[in-house]
Amino acid sequence: MKTLSVFLLGVLLCVSCTDKTKEEEANREANREANLEKEKKAINAVIENETKSFFARDYNAWKANYAQTDYAFQAWSNNDGTFDSNVGWEDINKQIGKYIADNPEPVSSHPIVERKNVKYKFFDDNVAYLTWDQFNSDKMEKNFHHSKEVRLMEKINGEWKIVCVSAFWDYKHLIPASRLPMIKKIANESRGKNKI
């Protein structure tokens, strides 16, 4: 009888420990998910602020969103088929800083910028990679250009900063504003054929 009691007590303790472990694991996962959402919101705020401050021609606010390092990078396609790029903060600041100084009037060539289908990949607590479909309105807000966007983000001194900007624009295929709410994801992006 004594052996049976000890055995049952052991089983009861094992079951209790297993339940506690599952509960602790569920709590850790819930905390991890909540923290991930918090980090996504912080990253989105930096990306939104960079766009907003650039169009507002607020140089200091724009600059504050970037990792001011020698490995910072920007690249984008142009409507004539060429591309531009800047490597290192000094080069980025020289070109974009000069553009803001030369064009101080806060007039946006794209008053509406919508981001859809955002994908996040966190490599650790301090590095995140993002891609999305971006829709950039014309000045009259009647048509949109589609761009495929990439950002590499790094947490520096506890704040997310943009390390890499890559933007590939489709200048040939305009999207009427009336169609934009229906677009969830661009399915056929190769050479811009049959995109929508």
N, C-alpha and C positions, 0 to 999 in steps of 0.2 A: 504494500500500500504506500509505504514511504517513497519507494522508487517511482511509482506511478505519479505521486504528487509532485516530486521533483521534476519528472519528465513533463508533466502538464504545465508546471510553472515555467520551465524552459521554453516550451512552445509558445506560451502566452507572451513571454518577454520577446521572443523572436518576431512574433506577429506585431507586437507593439512597436518594436524598433523599425520594422519594415514600413508600417504606416507612417511613422514619424519621418523616416527618410524620404518617402514619397511626398509628404507634405512639405518638407524642407526643399526638395527639388522643385516642386510646383511653385513655391514662393520665390526661389531663385530665378526661375524662368519668367515669372510675372515681373519681377524687379528688372531683369535684363530687358524685357520687352518695353517696359515703361521708360527705362533709360535710353533705349534705342530711339523711341519716339521723341524723347526730349532732344537727343542729338540731331535727329532729322530736322526738327523745328529750328534748332539753332543754325544748322547749315542753310536751310531755306531762307532764313532771315538774312544771312550774309549775302547770299546770291541775289535776293530781292533788293537789298540795300545797295549792292554794287550797281545793278541796273538803274535803280531810281536815282542814285547820286550821280551816275554818269550823265544821264539825261538832264538832271537839274544843274549840271556843270559845277557841282560841289566837289572840288578837287580833294579836299581833306577827307571828306566822308568817303569818296570813291577809293582813295589810297588806303584807308584804314581796313578795307576788306581783303587786301592782298598780303601774301607772304612775301616780304621784301627780301628775297634771297636770290642768289645767283642761279638757282635752278627753276625759278618761276618761269612760266611759259604761256604765251598766247598765240593762237593761230586761227585764221578765218579765211573763208573763200570770198572772192570779190565777184561782182556781177559781170566782169569781163573775162572770167575764167581763170584769173590769176589768184594768188593767195598772198597774204601778208602774215608775218610772224615776228614775235619779239622773244628773245631768250634772255632771261635774267631781269631782275627788277630794274636795274639801271636802264636797260633798253625799253622795257615796258613804260616806265615812268617818263622817259625822254619822248617817246612817240605819243602816248595817250595823254600824258601831262601837258605836252605842247598843244595837242588837239583841243583839250579843254580850255587852255589859256587863250588859244587863237579863236575859239568859238564859245565865248562866255554866255551867250544868250541861251537860256534854258528852254530850248525848243527841241522836242523829240521828233525824230524821223519815224519813230514807231511808238505812237502813244499807247498802244495796247500790246502787251507781251503776255502770252499765255503759255504755260508749261503743262504738258500732259505726258502720261506714261513715264513718270520718273522712276528710275531704278537706282537703288543704293547698294553698294558693297562696302562694308567696313572691313578693313584689313586688320585693324586693331583699334584700340581706344583713340588713336590720334591720326588715323589716315582713313579717308573715305573716297570712293570713286562713284560718280553719278553719271547717268546718261538720261536724256529725255528728248521728246519732240517739242520744239518751240515754234510758236506761231506769232509772227511779228507784223503788226498792221501797217498799212500805208498811212500817210498823214491824214487822209480823209476817213480812215477807219472803215473802208469799203472792201478792201482785199487784204489778204495775209500772205506773207512768204513763210514757207516752212523751213526750219533749220533743225539739224540734228546736233545736239549739244553734248559736250563732255566737260566735266569738271573733276579735278583732283583737289581734294581739300585736306589740309593739315591743321591739327590743333597745335597752336603755338602759344605758350604761356596761358593755357586754359581757354583760348579762343580759337574758333574755326577761322581759317584764312584760305583764300583761293590760291592754289599753287599753279594750276594749269587750266586754261580756257581753250577749248577747241570748238569751233562753230562752222558747220558746213551747210551753207544756204543753197536752196533751190530758187534761183532767181527767175527761172523760165515759167514755172507753173504756179500761177496765182490761185489762191483759194478764196472764193467769195465769202464775205463775213457771214452770210446766211447759212453756209455749210459748216462753219467752224463748230457750232454746238454738237453736231452729229459725229464729229471725228473723235474717236477714242484713241486710235493708234493708226499710224500710216503703215499699211501692210506691204505695199510694193514700192520700195524706194530705189531700186536699181535703175540708174539712168533716168529717173523721174517719169518713167512710162507707167501709165495706168495707176497713178498713185492713189487717186480717190475714186 
